[in-house]
Amino acid sequence: MLPESVQAFIDAEIAANTTDFSDLRAVYLNGTLKPSPETSHTDGLIAVSRHVLEGVGTHVDEIRTVDHDIPPGVYPDMREHGWETDDFPDLYHSLIEPADIVVLATPIWLGDQSSVTRKTVERLYGFSGELNAAGQWSYYGKVGGVIVTGNEDGAKHCAAQLLYALSHIGFTIPPQADAYWTGEAGPGPSYLDDNRGAQNHWTTRNAVFAAWNMLHTARRIKDAGGIPVYGNVTFNWDLSKADHPNPEYR
């Protein structure tokens, strides 16, 4: 648990908020290697960010992806490519597609994101070619963020990879949209061990900042009706036609 004074400050900010975020939805994709109900250190840091979002009325879901049967691949439904089962399409349509905010959360193993998180990125990529109602790529108008935990180096490397991946497939990345805990370099205590992570005010501050920045960015995008359409509509660039781009196809 966070120190009482820190928790009180966060709760006071939430109470003083005057912006309506209650129509927003967020989903955290926890890439821990530990199936439920085993304790996840990554979930411990997610809880700080999640507390802010839920505190202002945002609907929040969390997916521990290791709990689901999600094969590797870069297609929307891997059952069409040789796999017998695939839970990802249902997760996408029920929780990711309606979300305004999507947060990738990962532990660090051998200095890099978990295999589960990398697979999640690849599966998100599989849906990036679909279109929204405006004819833009499917993730236009959604906000992305990253949470990283571990007890070794690599947090900024992981955040850089994941934030780029989210941006590349269409997510909007707010300022300072990541938070991490790694403790001292090398093997040692993880976030929840002896309550180490909760005592680190730098990590808590960044998690809180990132949460508010994701909320503010999502609010502005939604109030504006999404990302402006001019200049980025996919059907104006039909790459199957040799003479594209061509204004006649608008």
C-alpha positions, -999 to 999 in steps of 0.1 A, spaced: 0 0 0 11 36 -6 21 57 23 -9 74 39 3 109 30 8 100 -6 -25 82 -9 -42 112 7 -27 136 -18 -38 114 -47 -73 111 -34 -74 149 -28 -65 155 -64 -92 130 -75 -118 147 -53 -109 182 -66 -112 171 -103 -140 189 -121 -137 172 -155 -162 145 -165 -143 113 -174 -172 89 -167 -179 82 -203 -143 69 -209 -132 33 -209 -98 19 -203 -82 -15 -204 -49 -26 -189 -32 -56 -207 -11 -72 -181 17 -92 -196 28 -110 -164 39 -146 -168 20 -156 -137 -15 -170 -142 -43 -159 -118 -45 -160 -88 -7 -159 -84 5 -125 -72 16 -102 -100 41 -74 -92 30 -57 -124 -5 -56 -111 7 -38 -81 18 -8 -101 -12 -10 -124 -33 -5 -92 -18 30 -87 -27 41 -122 -61 23 -121 -70 40 -88 -68 74 -105 -89 64 -135 -115 46 -114 -115 75 -90 -128 99 -116 -154 75 -129 -137 59 -158 -147 23 -165 -116 1 -162 -110 -35 -173 -78 -55 -168 -68 -85 -188 -41 -108 -175 -34 -122 -210 -16 -153 -198 -50 -165 -184 -63 -167 -220 -56 -190 -249 -39 -165 -273 -17 -180 -300 10 -160 -317 4 -144 -350 -3 -111 -367 -38 -118 -380 -71 -109 -363 -82 -145 -358 -56 -172 -358 -82 -199 -360 -82 -190 -397 -45 -198 -398 -43 -232 -383 -49 -227 -346 -78 -246 -330 -86 -219 -304 -80 -181 -301 -94 -159 -273 -80 -127 -287 -108 -118 -311 -134 -119 -283 -111 -99 -260 -105 -73 -287 -141 -68 -296 -154 -68 -260 -127 -48 -242 -101 -33 -265 -122 -20 -294 -145 0 -271 -117 14 -250 -105 50 -252 -73 42 -233 -52 10 -237 -22 4 -214 4 -22 -220 19 -34 -187 49 -58 -186 75 -72 -163 111 -72 -174 129 -105 -182 165 -105 -194 163 -68 -199 132 -68 -222 94 -70 -222 78 -104 -214 70 -128 -242 34 -125 -233 35 -87 -239 53 -91 -272 27 -115 -283 0 -90 -273 16 -63 -294 17 -86 -324 -20 -95 -319 -29 -58 -316 -10 -52 -348 -33 -78 -364 -63 -56 -359 -46 -23 -369 -55 -27 -406 -92 -25 -398 -110 8 -402 -130 30 -379 -162 47 -389 -143 76 -404 -122 54 -427 -90 57 -405 -70 29 -391 -88 12 -362 -67 26 -333 -70 63 -344 -86 82 -315 -74 58 -288 -48 67 -262 -19 45 -253 3 41 -222 29 18 -207 37 4 -172 69 -16 -166 80 -35 -135 111 -56 -127 141 -60 -105 167 -54 -132 176 -29 -159 156 -23 -190 126 -2 -181 132 27 -205 141 2 -233 108 -16 -228 88 16 -226 105 30 -258 96 -2 -277 60 -4 -265 52 33 -269 66 33 -304 46 2 -313 14 18 -300 21 50 -319 30 32 -351 -3 13 -352 -24 45 -346 -26 52 -309 -21 87 -296 7 89 -270 3 116 -243 33 134 -227 50 112 -201 28 82 -207 49 56 -189 58 46 -154 82 20 -141 97 3 -111 130 -17 -112 146 -11 -79 184 -13 -77 202 -27 -107 205 -64 -107 185 -92 -90 166 -81 -59 132 -73 -45 103 -67 -69 75 -41 -67 54 -58 -40 82 -73 -20 84 -56 14 62 -29 -2 93 -15 -19 77 -1 -49 49 17 -30 76 35 -10 92 49 -41 76 83 -46 93 88 -80 76 58 -94 43 67 -78 45 102 -91 51 91 -127 23 65 -125 -1 93 -113 11 118 -140 8 92 -167 -28 83 -155 -39 119 -156 -21 126 -190 -39 96 -205 -73 109 -192 -67 145 -204 -56 133 -238 -85 109 -242 -110 136 -231 -97 161 -256 -98 136 -285 -133 124 -276 -146 159 -273 -131 167 -307 -149 138 -323 -117 118 -327 -85 125 -347 -92 149 -375 -99 130 -407 -84 153 -433 -53 138 -450 -53 104 -433 -83 86 -448 -72 51 -460 -94 48 -490 -78 79 -506 -46 58 -508 -57 25 -524 -23 9 -528 -37 -18 -550 -41 8 -578 -9 18 -596 -20 55 -601 -26 62 -564 -28 86 -548 -53 101 -571 -78 128 -562 -104 112 -584 -108 84 -559 -118 107 -530 
